[in-house]
């Protein structure tokens, strides 16, 4: 079983991201990767989270990545989700059960993907600690309700995330 468990923030998550980003850069073709960002709850200081490092990996071409990245990332013990219903993203898991626990997720996307907008959500939570506390409470509540259902847990956050994104979009550009 792949339970949803929320733990208190660990400042070591930043180092885990940096180390994994370096490993990824060592195995993927240099001409393929445009940037790697730490996102998701482990990237927000002080925010409780599932202890899984999310990496947003931008690539020049998702079509090219589908040809070469799977075998390259398998060498780092990642499993690729071949049946991912989202054709705009490749998704990899390190520690996929029964090899678990999960430790890292890679979300691989093109440079023009809408998923880059999630960095705005991350940055908003980083600069609005009260909002981050509300999000943490929601995550704890959902983890209690859906401890064995990752999909329901994730769906339960959608409305909240969208409400924060509306606030972000209404902020004046700096």
N, C-alpha and C positions, 0 to 999 in steps of 0.2 A: 504494500500500500504506500502511496505517495502522499503523505499528510501535509496539510497546510499548517505550518507552525510559524508564528510571529515571535521574534525575539527583540530585545532592546538593541539599540544602535551599537555597533562595534566600530571604533575608529580604525581598526585594522582592515576594514573593507576597502579603504582607499588603496592601501598597498596591494591587496589581493587583485584589485582591478589593474593597477599599474603592471604588476608581474604578468598577469594573463595577457594584457595588451601587447607586451613585449614578446611573449611566446607566439601569439597569433601573428605578429609582424614577421617573426622568424620563419614561419612555415608558409604563409601566403605570399603569392607573387607581389613584389613591390609595386609593380605597375597596376595592380588590381585595386588595392586599398587606398581610399582617399582620406579617411580619418576614422578614428575610433574614439567613442565617447562612453563614459560611465553614466548610465542613467538608471531609472528605476529607484526604488526606495533606498537601496544601499548607498546611493549617491547623495543622499540628503542628510547632512550631519544632524544627529539627534533623533532621526526618524526610526521608529520600530519597523522591522521588515522581516520578510522571509530571508534567511541567510543565503541568498543566491545573488551572485554578482551578475548584473545585466550589462552586456556590452553592445553598443550600437555601432555596427561596422558598416561604413559607407564604402561602396565599390563603384568603379567606373562603369561596370556593366554587370547587372544581375545575371544575364544570360551567360556571360563568360564565367562568372562565379559558379554557376550551376555545373559548368564543365570541369572546373579544377578544384574548387574549394572543399568539396565534400571529402575527398580522399586526404587532402592536406590537413584538414581539421580532425579527421578520424585519428591521425597520428598523435593528436593531443588528447585523445580519449573522448572526443565529442561524438554524439549521435545526431544524425541529420533527420529531421521530420519530413520524410518524402511525401506524406499525405497532407501537408499543410494546406488548408483551404485558401490561404491568402497568397495569391501568385505574385504579390509585390514585395514579398519578404521571404528570405530563407531563415529557418529557425534551427538552431543547434542546442543540444543540452549536454552538459558534462555531468556525469553521475546519474544518468537516466536509470531508474529502477529496472532491473534488480541490481544494477551496478552502483546504486546510490549510496549516500544521499546526493541530491542535486547540489552542485556548487556554483555553476556558471550557466548563463544563457547567452547565446549570440543571436542577435537580430541583425541579419545582413540585408542591406537595402541599397537602392540606387541613390545617387546624390539629390534627386528631385523628389524623393519619397515624402509623403505627409508625416511619416513617423518621426522625422526630424523635429516636428513640432513638440514632441514629448520633452525635448530639452527645455522648452519654455515652461512646461509644467514643473520640471525639476528645479529650474532656476527660481520660479515663483515660490515654491516650498522652501527653498534655501533662504529666501529673504523675507518670508512671512511665517515665523515660528508658530503663531496661533493657528494658522491654516494647516501647518504640518501636524499639530497636535490633533486637530479634528480628523485629519486623514488617518493618523495612527489609531484613533479610537474606532473609526470605521473598519479599519483592517483587523483590529482585535475582535470586533463584533462579528465580522464576516468569517473570520477563522474559527470562531466558536460554532457558528451556524453551519459552516460548510467545511469542516475539518478534513473530510475525505473526498471533497469534490472541488478540485482546482478550477474547473470551468465555471461553476456557480460562484465561487469566490471572486474570480476575475470579472464576471458579468456584474456582480454586486457593486463593483467599484466604478463602473462605466459612467453612471449618471453623475456621481460626485466629480470624477475627473473632468467631465465635460463642463460642469458648472464652474470649476476653477479655470478651465481653458477660456470660458466666456469672459471671466474677469481679466485674464491675461490679455485677451484680444482687445479689450476696452481700454487698457492702459495706454497712455500716450507714449509714442516711440521716444527713446532717449538718444 
